[in-house]
Amino acid sequence: MASTPHNSSEEKFRNRNELFRDFYHLKKCEITEEEQDSITPILNSVETYNERYEVLSEIAEGGEKIITLVHDHRLDRQVAMAHGLRTDSKEAREQFLREARLTANLAHPNIMPVHNMGLDPGGVPFFTMELVTGDSLKDIIKKLSEGDKTYRQSYPLETLLNIYLKICDAIAYAHSLNVLHLDIKPDNIRVGEFGEVFVCDWGLAKVMHVAEPERPQTPGALNGDILNDLTLSGIMKGTPGFMAPEQTVADGKTTPQTDLYALGSMLYMLLTYETPIRGESANEVLQNTREGKVEKLHLRGKDRKVPKGLAAVTMKALSFKAEDRYRSAPEQRQEISRYLSGYPTLAENAGLATTLSLLMKRHSRIAFLLVSFLLLLAGVMSVNLTLINKEKAIAEAEHAKANRHLELYRKEQQEVVLLNTDLRNALISTIKSPVFLNSHLTIKVLEIGISKDIEPKEYQVLMVKKGTLHFLKYEFNAANRCFNEAGDAPPIQHIEKICNLSEKYAKLKPNDRKPLTNQQLADLIDESGHTNIRTSLILYYMYLGQIRRDYGRSPNGHPLLTRAMLDKLNNIQSHDKSLELIQREKGYHLNLTNTKYKFYTLKIDASREENVLRPLNLYSLDISHSPIADISELAGIKLKELRMVGMDFPHKNLPSRLEKLGIEKLTIDADAYPAPTMNKIRKIIEVINEPKKP
C-alpha cells in the first residue's frame, strides 16, 4: 500500500526529533577527568592543600612578634601573618591571641583587619591580617625630616593632617567600644599606597569596665575579663615619648584622655618631626613626662613655621592633667577639621585679626575677584580723572581773564562777609555772656546789630538783652520800650520780674538819666522777691555799680544795700533791720552777729563766684552766732580780722582755709576746736580766745 503525503511528513518529523534527542542526551556526553578539574578550580585548591598558608618571606620583626608574607591557598591571596616571639608559656601565647581577638572585633576602615587566628603545626600562635603595601607613619616622618623631596611632595601638611583625622576616627571608634589602645605612635600606623590608613598593634589595648545591667553576653561583644592582660597589672605599658604622665607611674589610672595625649604627641611629630619630650635615656624621658616638661613647638622644627591654631590644639592635648585635655577623640578631631576648613581652632582663642585673616583665606577666590574689581575700578577712575583734569585746565584757561576782573569784587565781598560774620559772632557772644560789665559799649554794639537784617527770633533775643542792659543802668523807660518791642518772646519769661520792675520804675523815675537813691535801689531789690540766678546776677551788678558810684562819699547808705542783697541771696526779708557798718581806725568793720545770713557768695558761672560783701572793702567782720556753715563763704573779701564766736566749722581743713582768706587776727571761743587744730591756727594767725559765757 502506497504511503500518503501526510504520512511521509510525519515520518520525517519523527526521525528529526530522534536526532535532536540523541545530540542533547547527557548520558551519552562523556568528559575527561582533566576537563572536570578545570570546571572546579576553587574546590580543587581547597581539597589539594592541607596547609592553608605558605610562607613566602619575612616582612618585619619587633620585640613581641614577627611579621611574614604568606600565601593563603584557600582565598588565593597574599596576607601578612604575625607570630608571637614569646611563646614559651601559656600566658604569653594567651596574650598574643588576646590581641588577635580584640583587633578582630574592632571592625573599622582605619583599624587593621584580622582575618584568621590559630596555632600552626608547631603549636605557635598566629593571626593573619591585611597586607598593606606602603610605609609606617614613622618612616614617612623620618623621610620628611631628612628632606626627601619625593616624600615632601607626597605628604604636605594637609595630607598629614588628613591621615591624622583617620587615626582619630579609629581611636574614637575604639573608645565607643570602651577600648583603649595605650600605645599610639607613628610606628603603629600603616599608610598604604592608595591613601589607606590603619592603626595596628593593639597588644597593650585595654577594655574598660563599664557598669551595665547584667545581660547575656552576645557573640562578638568585647569582654574585658577575657581580653585584658591581667598578668601585667601594676606595670608601666607604652612607649616613652608617647606615654601620658599617668602611664609613667605604676597603677596609674588610664582613661580615653590617655590615648588623646598620645594623639597629641603624634600631632607634635607631624608638625616638628620630633617628639614633644626630650631625654638622654628612656628613664629621663619618663621622668620629664612625669614632670610635664613638654617643650613649646616654636622651639622645635625651627625651619618649619607651625600654625598657631595647630600649636594650640597640640599643647591642649598634651596637658599634664587629664581633665585639661580634650574630652573625646571626636572633639580633638573636630579641631583639626576646623583648621583644614579655614576656621580658627577653639584652643587658640583667636582674636578679630586672626578670624578676618582666615575668612579671607576661606573665600580667597571671592577676595581675589573683589581686589581685581577694585583695581580695575581704580584704573577706570584714574583715566576718567585724567580726562576731567584736562578739560578743567582748558576751562580754567578760558576763564582766567574773566576771573581776574572779578577778583577785586570777590575780595570786597569776602571782606564784607567776614565783617558781618565777626559782627554776628560778637553779637552771639554778647547775648550768651552772663556778665554785664561795659554795658554802655555793649548797648552800642547791640544797636548796630539790631539795625541789620536779622531773623525775628534773633531780633527778640537782642531786644531782651538790650532792655536788660538799660535796666542795669537805671534807664527804665528805655528798658520798658525794648521789652515791649520784643513782645511775648521766650527770653522775656526768664526775666519776668525785671520787666515788671522796669514798667513800675519807669513811672517813678521818668528821667532815665537820673540815678536811683540807695533807698530806692534797696526797695527795688526787696520788691524783686524770689528770683532766678540770672535776675539775682543783674541785681548784684546794680548793687555793685551803686556802691562804686558812691565811692569817696560817706558809706552810710551801703549797709542798706548790702542788707537788701544779703536778703535776696538768702531768700529772707528783714526790711526793718539795717546792718551795722562801723568805720574804725584801720578800716570798716561790719557786724553780722546773730543775723540769719548763711550765704554771702553769688555764683556767676561754673568757675566764678562773687561775694556780696566784697564792695564794702571790709577790714574786719563779726559773724558770731550766725548760721553760716562753711568758712569758704567768706572767700573774696580780703579780711584782716575775723570774729567767729559761737561757730562750729569743720576743723579738718580750717587752718588752711583761714590762711587762704588772709586773716591775720582771729577771735574765737576758748577751746572751741581740738588742740592740734588750734596749734596749727596759732602758727599762722593771731588768736584771741574769748571765754565762754556761763
C-alpha positions in Angstrom: 0.0 0.0 0.0 1.5 3.3 -1.1 2.1 6.0 1.6 0.3 9.2 1.6 2.0 12.6 1.6 0.7 13.1 5.1 2.3 10.0 6.4 5.6 10.9 4.8 5.9 14.3 6.6 5.1 12.7 9.9 7.9 10.2 9.5 10.4 12.9 8.6 9.5 14.8 11.8 9.9 11.7 13.9 13.3 11.0 12.5 14.4 14.6 13.1 13.2 14.5 16.7 15.2 11.4 17.4 18.3 13.0 16.0 18.0 16.1 18.4 17.3 13.8 21.4 20.5 11.9 20.8 22.5 15.1 20.4 21.4 16.6 23.8 21.3 13.4 25.8 23.7 13.9 28.7 24.4 10.3 29.4 25.9 10.0 26.1 28.1 13.2 26.7 31.4 12.0 28.2 34.2 14.4 29.6 37.7 13.6 30.8 39.0 13.9 34.4 41.2 16.9 33.3 38.2 18.7 31.9 36.3 18.0 35.2 39.2 19.6 37.2 39.2 22.7 35.1 35.5 23.2 35.9 36.0 23.4 39.7 39.4 25.1 40.3 38.5 26.6 43.7 37.2 23.3 45.1 40.2 21.5 43.8 42.6 24.0 45.6 40.8 23.6 48.9 41.0 19.8 48.6 44.5 19.8 47.4 46.3 21.9 50.0 46.2 20.6 53.5 48.3 23.5 54.7 46.3 26.7 54.2 49.3 29.1 54.4 52.6 29.1 52.6 55.4 31.3 54.0 56.9 33.4 51.3 59.3 35.9 53.1 59.8 37.8 56.3 58.4 41.4 56.4 59.4 42.7 59.8 60.4 41.7 63.3 59.8 43.6 66.5 60.1 43.0 70.2 56.9 41.0 70.5 56.1 39.4 67.1 57.5 38.7 63.7 55.5 39.5 60.6 55.8 37.3 57.5 54.4 37.4 54.0 52.3 34.3 53.4 50.1 33.0 50.6 46.5 32.0 51.6 45.8 29.0 49.4 42.1 28.9 50.4 41.4 32.5 49.3 44.3 32.6 46.9 45.8 35.9 48.1 48.8 37.2 50.0 48.3 38.3 53.6 50.5 39.2 56.5 50.9 36.7 59.3 52.0 37.6 62.8 53.7 35.0 65.1 54.5 35.7 68.7 58.2 35.7 69.6 57.5 34.9 73.3 55.6 31.6 73.2 57.4 29.7 75.9 54.5 29.9 78.3 50.7 29.6 78.1 50.3 33.1 79.4 52.5 34.5 76.6 50.5 32.6 74.0 47.3 33.7 75.6 48.3 37.3 75.5 49.2 37.1 71.8 45.8 35.5 71.0 44.1 38.2 73.1 45.5 40.9 70.7 44.2 39.0 67.7 40.7 38.5 69.1 40.5 42.1 70.3 41.7 43.5 67.0 39.3 41.2 65.0 36.4 42.6 67.0 37.3 46.2 66.1 35.7 46.4 62.7 36.6 49.9 61.4 38.0 51.0 58.0 41.1 52.5 59.8 41.9 49.6 62.1 44.0 46.7 60.7 41.5 43.9 59.9 42.4 40.4 61.3 41.2 37.5 59.0 42.1 34.4 61.0 44.0 33.2 64.1 45.1 29.8 65.4 48.1 27.6 66.1 50.5 26.5 63.5 51.6 22.8 63.3 54.4 23.6 65.8 51.8 25.0 68.3 52.9 28.6 67.9 50.0 31.1 67.9 49.5 33.2 64.8 47.0 35.5 63.2 46.7 36.8 59.7 45.8 40.3 58.7 45.5 42.7 55.7 48.7 43.0 53.7 49.2 46.8 53.2 51.9 47.9 50.8 53.3 51.3 51.9 55.1 52.8 54.8 54.7 53.2 58.5 54.0 56.8 59.6 57.3 56.7 61.4 59.1 56.0 58.1 57.2 58.9 56.5 58.2 61.3 59.3 61.8 60.2 59.1 61.9 60.8 55.3 60.3 64.2 55.8 62.8 65.2 58.5 65.7 64.1 56.1 64.3 66.5 53.5 63.3 63.8 50.9 61.8 65.7 48.0 59.5 62.9 46.9 58.0 62.5 50.4 57.7 66.2 50.9 55.7 66.4 47.7 53.6 63.4 48.6 53.0 64.3 52.2 52.4 68.1 52.7 50.9 69.2 56.0 47.4 69.0 54.7 47.9 65.3 53.7 49.5 64.5 57.1 46.5 66.1 58.9 44.0 64.1 56.8 45.9 60.9 57.9 45.7 62.2 61.4 41.9 62.6 61.1 41.6 58.9 60.1 43.7 57.9 63.1 41.3 59.9 65.3 38.4 58.2 63.7 39.8 54.8 64.5 40.5 55.7 68.1 37.1 57.3 68.5 35.5 54.1 67.3 37.6 52.0 69.8 36.7 54.3 72.6 33.0 53.9 71.7 33.5 50.2 72.4 35.4 51.1 75.7 38.7 50.0 74.3 41.9 52.0 75.0 44.9 51.5 72.6 47.6 52.8 75.1 50.4 52.5 72.6 49.6 55.0 69.8 52.7 56.1 68.0 53.8 56.6 64.3 55.4 53.1 64.2 52.0 51.6 64.8 50.3 53.5 61.9 50.4 52.0 58.4 49.8 54.2 55.4 49.0 52.5 52.1 50.0 53.5 48.6 46.4 54.5 47.9 45.7 56.5 51.0 44.7 53.6 53.3 45.4 54.3 57.0 45.4 51.6 59.5 46.0 51.7 63.3 47.9 48.5 64.2 49.4 46.7 67.2 46.7 46.5 69.8 48.8 44.4 72.1 48.7 46.8 75.0 45.0 47.6 74.5 42.6 47.6 77.4 38.9 47.1 77.6 37.4 49.5 80.2 34.9 48.1 82.6 31.6 50.0 82.4 28.9 49.3 84.9 25.9 48.0 82.9 22.8 45.9 83.8 23.5 42.2 83.7 22.5 40.6 80.4 23.6 37.6 78.4 27.0 38.0 76.6 26.3 38.5 72.9 28.7 37.0 70.3 31.4 39.5 69.3 31.0 41.6 72.4 34.3 42.7 74.0 34.8 41.0 77.3 37.4 42.8 79.4 37.8 39.9 81.8 39.0 37.8 78.8 40.7 40.3 76.6 42.6 42.4 79.2 46.1 41.3 80.2 45.6 40.7 83.9 49.2 39.5 84.4 50.6 43.0 83.6 48.6 44.8 86.3 50.7 47.5 88.0 53.4 47.5 85.3 54.1 50.6 83.1 53.0 49.9 79.5 53.7 52.1 76.5 56.4 53.9 74.5 58.4 56.7 76.2 57.7 60.0 74.5 54.1 59.0 73.7 53.1 57.8 77.1 50.8 60.1 79.1 52.0 61.2 82.6 49.5 58.7 84.2 51.1 55.8 82.3 54.6 56.5 83.8 53.5 55.5 87.3 52.6 52.1 88.5 48.8 51.5 88.7 48.2 54.9 87.0 44.6 55.4 86.0 44.2 55.2 82.2 41.3 56.9 80.5 40.4 57.9 77.0 42.4 61.1 77.7 45.5 58.8 77.9 45.1 58.0 74.2 44.3 61.7 73.4 47.7 62.6 75.0 49.4 60.1 72.6 47.4 61.6 69.7 48.8 65.0 70.8 52.3 63.6 70.8 51.8 62.3 67.2 50.4 65.6 66.1 53.5 67.2 67.6 55.7 64.9 65.5 53.7 65.7 62.3 54.4 69.4 62.9 58.0 69.3 64.1 59.3 65.8 63.2 60.4 65.4 66.8 58.8 64.0 70.0 57.4 66.5 72.5 59.6 65.3 75.4 63.4 65.0 75.2 65.8 63.0 77.3 69.2 61.3 77.0 67.7 58.0 78.0 64.3 56.3 78.3 64.3 56.8 82.1 65.0 60.6 81.6 62.1 60.8 79.1 59.8 59.1 81.5 60.9 61.4 84.3 60.4 64.5 82.1 56.9 63.1 81.2 56.0 62.8 84.9 57.0 66.4 85.4 55.1 67.6 82.3 58.2 69.1 80.6 56.7 69.5 77.1 58.8 71.8 75.0 57.0 74.6 73.2 56.5 73.9 69.4 58.2 77.1 68.3 61.4 75.9 69.9 61.3 72.7 67.7 61.5 72.4 64.0 62.7 76.0 63.5 62.8 75.5 59.8 59.0 75.0 59.7 56.6 77.6 60.9 53.9 75.8 63.0 50.5 77.4 62.6 49.2 79.0 65.7 45.9 77.1 65.7 47.6 73.7 65.4 50.1 74.6 68.1 47.3 75.5 70.5 45.5 72.2 69.8 48.7 70.2 70.3 49.5 71.8 73.6 46.0 71.3 74.9 46.1 67.6 74.0 49.5 67.4 75.8 48.2 69.0 79.0 49.7 67.5 82.2 46.3 67.0 83.8 43.9 64.6 82.0 40.9 66.9 82.8 42.6 69.8 80.9 42.9 67.8 77.7 40.1 67.3 75.1 37.0 65.4 76.4 36.9 62.9 73.5 38.7 61.9 70.3 35.8 63.4 68.1 36.3 66.7 69.8 40.0 66.6 69.2 39.4 65.6 65.6 36.9 68.5 65.2 39.7 71.0 66.0 41.8 69.7 63.1 38.8 69.8 60.8 38.3 73.4 61.8 41.8 74.2 60.8 41.6 72.4 57.5 38.3 74.1 56.7 39.9 77.5 57.3 38.3 78.3 60.7 40.1 79.2 63.9 40.5 76.4 66.4 38.8 76.8 69.8 42.0 76.2 71.6 43.8 79.3 70.2 41.1 81.8 71.3 41.5 83.7 68.1 41.1 87.4 68.0 39.4 89.6 65.4 42.5 89.9 63.2 43.0 86.1 63.0 39.4 85.5 62.3 39.3 88.0 59.5 42.5 86.6 58.0 41.1 83.1 58.0 37.9 84.4 56.5 39.9 85.9 53.6 41.7 82.6 53.1 38.4 80.6 53.1 37.0 82.9 50.4 40.2 83.6 48.6 38.6 83.4 45.2 36.0 86.0 46.1 38.6 88.1 47.7 40.8 87.9 44.6 37.8 88.9 42.4 37.0 91.8 44.7 40.5 93.1 44.7 40.7 92.7 40.9 37.4 94.7 40.6 38.7 97.4 42.9 42.0 97.7 40.9 40.0 97.8 37.7 37.7 100.4 39.1 40.7 102.4 40.3 42.2 102.3 36.8 39.0 103.5 35.2 38.6 106.3 37.7 42.2 107.3 37.2 41.7 107.6 33.4 38.5 109.5 33.9 40.1 111.8 36.4 42.9 112.5 33.9 40.4 113.4 31.2 38.4 115.6 33.7 41.6 117.4 34.8 42.5 118.2 31.2 39.0 119.6 30.5 39.2 121.5 33.7 42.5 123.0 32.8 41.2 124.2 29.4 38.1 125.7 31.1 40.2 127.5 33.7 42.5 128.9 31.0 39.5 130.2 29.0 38.0 131.9 32.1 41.3 133.2 33.5 40.8 136.8 32.2 37.2 137.0 33.4 38.3 135.7 36.9 41.0 138.4 37.2 38.4 141.1 36.6 36.2 139.7 39.2 38.9 139.1 41.7 38.7 142.6 43.2 35.0 142.4 43.6 35.2 139.0 45.3 37.8 140.3 47.7 35.5 143.1 48.7 32.6 140.7 49.1 34.7 138.4 51.2 35.7 141.4 53.5 32.0 142.3 53.8 31.1 138.7 54.7 33.9 138.5 57.2 32.9 141.8 58.7 29.3 140.6 59.0 30.5 137.2 60.4 32.7 139.0 63.0 29.8 141.2 63.9 27.4 138.3 64.2 29.9 136.4 66.3 30.3 139.4 68.6 26.5 139.7 68.9 26.1 136.0 69.7 28.9 136.2 72.3 27.2 139.3 73.8 23.9 137.5 74.0 25.3 134.4 75.6 27.6 136.2 78.1 26.2 136.4 81.7 28.5 139.3 82.5 27.1 142.8 82.4 30.3 144.9 82.5 30.8 147.7 80.0 27.0 147.9 79.5 27.3 151.3 77.7 29.6 149.8 75.0 27.5 146.6 74.7 24.3 148.6 74.1 26.0 150.4 71.2 27.1 147.1 69.7 23.6 145.7 70.0 22.1 148.8 68.4 24.4 148.2 65.3 23.4 144.5 65.2 19.7 145.3 65.6 19.9 147.6 62.6 20.9 144.7 60.3 18.5 142.4 58.6 18.2 139.6 61.1 15.7 136.8 61.9 12.7 137.7 64.1 13.8 135.3 66.8 17.3 136.8 66.9 15.7 140.3 67.0 13.7 139.4 70.0 16.7 138.0 71.8 18.8 141.1 71.1 16.0 143.4 72.3 15.7 141.5 75.6 19.4 141.7 76.0 19.4 145.4 75.3 16.5 146.1 77.6 18.3 144.2 80.4 21.3 146.4 80.0 19.2 149.6 80.1 17.5 148.3 83.3 21.0 147.7 84.7 21.8 151.4 84.0 18.5 152.5 85.7 17.2 153.5 82.3 13.8 152.0 83.0 11.9 153.8 80.2 14.4 152.6 77.5 14.3 149.1 79.1 10.5 149.1 79.0 10.4 150.1 75.3 12.9 147.2 74.5 10.8 144.7 76.4 7.6 145.8 74.6 9.2 145.6 71.2 10.5 142.1 72.0 6.9 141.0 72.6 6.0 137.8 74.4 9.2 136.0 73.5 10.6 133.1 75.5 13.5 135.2 76.7 11.0 137.5 78.4 9.7 134.7 80.5 13.1 134.2 82.1 13.3 137.8 83.4 9.6 138.5 84.0 10.4 140.2 87.3 12.8 142.6 85.6 10.1 143.5 83.0 7.6 144.2 85.8 10.1 146.3 87.7 11.1 148.3 84.6 7.5 149.2 84.0 6.9 150.3 87.6 10.1 152.3 88.0 9.7 154.0 84.6 6.7 155.7 86.1 8.5 156.5 89.4 11.6 157.9 87.5 10.6 159.4 84.1 14.1 160.7 83.6 16.4 157.8 82.6 19.5 160.0 83.3 18.6 160.5 86.9 20.2 157.9 89.3 18.4 155.9 92.0 19.0 156.6 95.6 20.3 153.9 97.9 16.9 153.6 99.5 15.2 153.3 96.1 17.6 150.6 94.9 17.2 148.7 98.2 13.4 148.9 97.7 13.8 147.6 94.1 15.9 144.7 95.3 13.4 143.9 98.0 10.5 144.1 95.6 12.1 141.6 93.2 11.2 138.9 95.6 12.3 135.3 94.9 14.2 135.3 91.6 16.3 133.1 89.5 20.1 133.2 89.3 20.2 135.5 86.2 17.9 138.1 87.8 19.9 137.9 91.0 23.1 138.5 89.0 21.5 141.6 87.4 20.6 143.0 90.8 24.1 142.2 92.0 25.7 144.3 89.2 23.2 147.1 90.1 24.3 146.9 93.7 28.0 146.9 92.7 27.5 149.8 90.4 25.6 151.9 93.0 28.4 151.4 95.6 31.1 152.3 93.1 29.1 155.4 92.2 29.2 156.5 95.8 32.9 155.8 96.1 34.6 158.6 98.1 31.3 159.6 99.8 30.0 158.6 103.2 29.2 154.9 103.2 26.2 155.3 105.4 23.9 154.1 102.7 25.9 151.0 102.0 24.6 148.8 104.8 21.1 149.3 103.5 22.0 148.0 100.0 24.2 145.2 101.5 21.3 144.1 103.7 19.0 144.0 100.6 21.4 141.9 98.6 22.0 139.5 101.6 18.3 139.2 102.0 18.0 138.4 98.3 20.8 135.8 98.4 19.4 134.1 101.5 15.8 134.4 100.4 14.7 136.2 103.6 13.1 139.5 104.3 14.3 141.9 107.0 13.2 145.3 105.6 13.1 146.9 109.1 16.6 145.9 110.0 19.8 147.7 109.0 23.3 146.3 109.1 25.9 147.8 111.5 28.8 149.2 109.4 31.4 150.9 111.6 34.4 152.9 110.5 37.4 152.2 112.6 41.0 153.5 112.5 42.2 150.6 110.4 39.2 150.3 108.2 35.5 149.4 108.0 34.0 146.8 110.3 30.7 145.0 109.7 28.8 143.4 112.5 26.7 140.4 111.4 26.3 138.9 114.9 23.1 136.9 115.4 22.0 137.5 111.8 20.2 134.8 109.7 22.6 135.0 106.8 24.0 131.7 105.7 25.3 132.6 102.2 27.5 135.5 101.1 28.6 134.4 97.6 26.7 134.6 94.3 27.7 132.1 91.6 28.4 134.0 88.3 29.2 130.9 86.2 30.7 127.4 86.6 34.1 128.8 87.6 33.4 132.2 89.1 31.7 133.5 92.3 31.2 137.0 93.7 31.0 137.9 97.4 28.2 140.3 98.2 30.4 141.9 100.9 33.3 142.5 98.6 32.3 146.0 97.5 32.3 147.2 101.2 36.1 146.8 101.3 35.9 145.5 104.9 38.9 145.3 107.2 37.1 143.3 109.9 34.0 141.2 110.2 32.0 139.7 113.0 29.9 136.6 112.1 29.4 135.3 115.6 26.3 133.2 116.4 25.2 133.2 112.7 24.1 130.1 110.7 27.0 130.2 108.1 28.1 126.6 107.7 31.2 126.9 105.6 34.1 129.3 106.0 34.6 129.4 102.3 31.6 131.7 102.1 33.9 134.5 103.1 36.2 134.0 100.1 36.9 137.1 98.1 36.5 139.7 101.0 40.2 140.0 101.9 39.6 140.4 105.6 42.3 141.1 108.2 40.3 140.4 111.3 37.5 138.0 112.0 35.4 137.3 115.0 33.5 134.0 114.9 32.4 133.2 118.4 29.8 130.6 118.9 30.6 129.0 115.5 31.2 125.3 114.8 33.1 125.0 111.5 34.6 121.6 110.3 38.0 121.7 111.9 39.8 119.3 109.5 40.9 122.0 106.9 40.1 125.1 109.0 43.7 126.3 109.4 44.5 126.3 105.7 41.2 127.9 104.8 41.7 130.8 107.2 45.2 131.3 105.8 43.8 131.5 102.2 41.3 134.2 103.4 44.3 136.3 104.5 43.1 136.5 108.2 45.7 138.0 110.5 43.7 138.1 113.7 41.0 135.7 114.8 38.7 136.0 117.8 37.3 132.6 118.7 35.7 130.7 121.7 38.2 129.3 124.2 38.7 125.5 123.5 36.2 125.7 120.6 38.4 123.3 118.5 40.8 120.4 119.3 44.3 121.3 120.5 46.0 120.1 117.3 43.8 122.4 115.2 44.3 125.4 117.4 48.1 124.9 117.4 48.1 124.9 113.6 46.0 128.1 113.6 48.2 129.9 116.1 51.3 129.2 113.9 49.8 131.4 111.1 47.2 133.7 112.8 47.0 135.7 115.9 44.3 134.1 118.0 42.2 135.8 120.8 40.3 133.3 122.9 37.1 134.6 124.2 35.9 132.8 127.4 32.6 131.1 127.3 29.8 132.8 128.9 28.3 131.0 131.9 
